[in-house]
Amino acid sequence: MKSIYKIIKSPLITEKATALGVFNKYVFWIEKAANRIEVKNAVEKIYKVKVGKVNVMNVKGKLKRIKMGQEGRTPAWKKAVVTLKKGQSIKIT
């Protein structure tokens, strides 16, 4: 069994993710091998809330220019959008 703190790496604090808070949705950076059930259990145990729905997506790495025209790539990662049940909330600072 994986540690819940390895499944949820950190919450994503971006303008778009913060705007989803109005709809009771929170965005997390998660481990690439994690699935919806593991993410749901981890969020419920860490934040002590009830999760209604979990959407998971893979984010591809982007091409970046590094020295003298050479191209590199940022790493690919995975994120989850967690919708909480009515009346639940997470205080993320």
C-alpha positions as CSV (number, residue, x, y, z in Angstrom):
1,M,0.0,0.0,0.0
2,K,1.3,3.4,-0.9
3,S,1.6,6.2,1.6
4,I,-1.1,8.8,1.3
5,Y,1.5,11.5,1.4
6,K,3.2,10.0,-1.7
7,I,0.0,9.9,-3.7
8,I,-0.9,13.6,-3.1
9,K,2.3,15.6,-3.7
10,S,0.8,19.1,-3.2
11,P,-2.2,21.3,-3.9
12,L,-2.0,23.4,-7.1
13,I,-2.4,27.1,-6.3
14,T,-3.0,28.7,-9.7
15,E,-5.4,31.3,-10.9
16,K,-7.5,28.7,-12.7
17,A,-7.4,26.2,-9.8
18,T,-8.4,28.9,-7.3
19,A,-11.4,29.9,-9.4
20,L,-12.7,26.3,-9.2
21,G,-13.0,26.7,-5.4
22,V,-16.3,28.5,-6.0
23,F,-17.7,25.2,-7.4
24,N,-16.2,23.2,-4.4
25,K,-13.4,21.8,-6.6
26,Y,-9.8,21.5,-5.6
27,V,-6.8,20.7,-7.8
28,F,-3.8,18.5,-6.6
29,W,-0.5,17.5,-8.1
30,I,-0.4,13.7,-7.8
31,E,1.9,10.7,-8.4
32,K,1.9,9.4,-12.0
33,A,0.9,5.9,-11.0
34,A,-2.0,7.0,-8.7
35,N,-5.6,6.2,-9.7
36,R,-9.0,7.8,-8.8
37,I,-9.7,5.5,-5.8
38,E,-6.2,6.1,-4.2
39,V,-6.6,9.9,-4.7
40,K,-10.1,9.9,-3.1
41,N,-8.9,7.9,-0.1
42,A,-5.8,10.1,0.3
43,V,-7.7,13.4,0.2
44,E,-10.4,12.1,2.6
45,K,-7.7,10.9,5.1
46,I,-5.4,14.0,4.9
47,Y,-8.1,16.7,4.9
48,K,-10.9,14.9,6.7
49,V,-13.6,15.7,4.1
50,K,-16.0,13.6,2.0
51,V,-15.1,13.4,-1.7
52,G,-17.9,13.3,-4.3
53,K,-15.9,13.0,-7.6
54,V,-12.4,12.8,-8.8
55,N,-11.2,13.7,-12.3
56,V,-7.6,12.7,-13.2
57,M,-5.6,14.0,-16.1
58,N,-2.1,13.6,-17.5
59,V,-0.3,16.8,-18.4
60,K,2.3,16.5,-21.1
61,G,5.7,18.1,-20.8
62,K,6.4,21.2,-22.9
63,L,9.3,21.9,-25.2
64,K,11.6,24.6,-23.8
65,R,14.7,26.2,-25.3
66,I,17.9,25.9,-23.3
67,K,21.4,26.8,-24.3
68,M,22.1,28.2,-27.8
69,G,18.9,26.9,-29.5
70,Q,19.0,23.4,-28.0
71,E,15.6,22.1,-27.0
72,G,14.7,20.4,-23.8
73,R,11.5,19.2,-22.3
74,T,9.8,19.8,-19.0
75,P,8.7,16.6,-17.3
76,A,5.2,15.2,-17.7
77,W,3.0,15.1,-14.6
78,K,-0.4,14.2,-13.4
79,K,-3.1,16.2,-11.7
80,A,-6.5,15.5,-10.1
81,V,-9.5,17.8,-9.8
82,V,-11.4,16.7,-6.6
83,T,-15.0,17.7,-6.1
84,L,-16.2,17.7,-2.5
85,K,-19.7,16.8,-1.3
86,K,-22.0,19.7,-0.4
87,G,-21.1,21.4,2.8
88,Q,-17.4,20.3,2.8
89,S,-14.4,22.6,2.2
90,I,-10.6,22.5,2.4
91,K,-8.7,25.5,3.7
92,I,-5.6,25.7,1.5
93,T,-3.2,28.6,2.2
